[in-house]
Amino acid sequence: MRPPDRPPPPLAPPGTAGPAGTEAAPGPPPSVPPAASGARLLWWLIAGVIAADQATKVLLRSAVPLYDHRTLVPGLVDLVHVRNEGIAFGLLNSADFEYKWLVTTTLAAVALGAIAFYARHLRPEERLARIGLSLILGGALGNLIDRVHAGYVVDFVDVYWGTWHFWAFNVADMAINVGAALVFLELLFVRRHASHSV
């Protein structure tokens, strides 16, 4: 006499052991959040800053002799032709020691490394920080080209009021400062606002 038919055993969930210790077919892998990528900088913006910085310095050298000036806005803005042998805002410019160009170039390279490290941890949604870091990187590379090529940076914008003068700067410096402001804006306001959203 034939035994009564029995229903087949239920299928085990994916990834668990089946009957008699057999392994069931694996299911789809669990979703993993994408890692942060540092390759999301705006390379066209970086190249544009470098090109504008170097082009304006070439024009300045041909139009204004060294240590001379041309008035743009009387009592407010002049074009000057000066050399910054120090670091940002003229620091170490008046210092005179052997291999100063090597020290300032090394400091600039270390700053570039820090920028690149931070860029690798950007998230795709951090748009202001991406723009800001691209501006900073373009400006830093523009000034680094000067330091490697000549041992100093050419500055040419002199903003002043009466006898007070701001440090002379260039296109690269402007890009660095605007970029830093955008990064701080992202960190201080945009990210804080997002963290408090419901």
C-alpha positions, 0 to 999 in steps of 0.5 A: 500500500502506497503511503499518502502524499505529503506536501513538500517542505517549506523553502528556507529564507534566502541565505539560511540552511535548508533541509538536511543542512543544504544551503539555500540559494543566496538572495540579493546582497544587502544595499550598502550606502555609497562611500563619499567620493573626493572626485566630485570637484569642479575641474573646469572651475579649477582650470578656469581659476588657474588660467585667469590667475596666470593670464592676469599676471602676464598682463600685469607684468607687461603693463606695470613695471615692478613696484610701479602702480596705476590708479583704477579707482582714485582713493580706493583701488590701484594696480600695483606690481609687487612680489610676495616672497612670503606666504598668505597676507605677506607673512614672512615676506620681510624675513630674509633667510636662505631657502625661503622659497623652498620653505614657502613652497613646501608650506603651500604644498602641505596646504594643497595636501590638506585641501585634497584630503578634505575634498575626498570626504565631500558628499555629493549634496555638499554643493557649496563646499564643492564649489568652494574647495574647487576655487581654493584648489585653483587659487592655491595651484595658481600661486604654487605655479609662481612659487615653483617657477620664480620663487615668489608670487606676483600680487597686483590689486591694492585696496586702500583708504587714506593711508591704510592699505590692505595686503596686495592680492591677485586673482588666486587670492580672491578665489581662495577667499571666496572659496573659503567663505563658501566652505564655511557657509556650507559648514556653518549654515547649510549643514546645520539647517539640514541637521535640524530638518524634520 
